[in-house]
Amino acid sequence: MTRVYLTNSADPLEDVAERYDARAGVEPLIAEWKNGWGLTDTPSWAFLANHAAMLLKLLAHNLVRAFVRDVAPRLAASRWRIHWLRRALIHVAGRLVHSGRRWVLRVSPRSQLVALRL
């Protein structure tokens, strides 16, 4: 396998390769935080409010990932991005029906929620 590293670092090649290889695992995660969770959006001029919003977004990310890992391990194994997880598990068209003194959620039989039997 051949790898190419474009850098302006004067460090030895082995150090550059090790540093960039270590970074490669976190780059897709940062992209998901920016694009899927809006981590770069700053809702306020107040630093502490922006910090709280960022922490809430990271907490939401962790909760969704934990939910997927516990409830839908085959989706976790496929490493779906948040856009597809939202479509499969959260943004599901359905109808909430009150029948026989209880509430029932009716969703499409093709939904991932039906496959999970939640």
Secondary structure, 3 states (H helix, E strand, C coil): CCCCCCCCCCCCHHHHHHHHHHHHCCHHHHHHHHHHHCCCCCCCCCHHHHHHHHHHHHHHHHHHHHHHHHHCHHHHHCCCCHHHHHHHHHCCCEEEEEECCEEEEEECCCCHHHHHCC
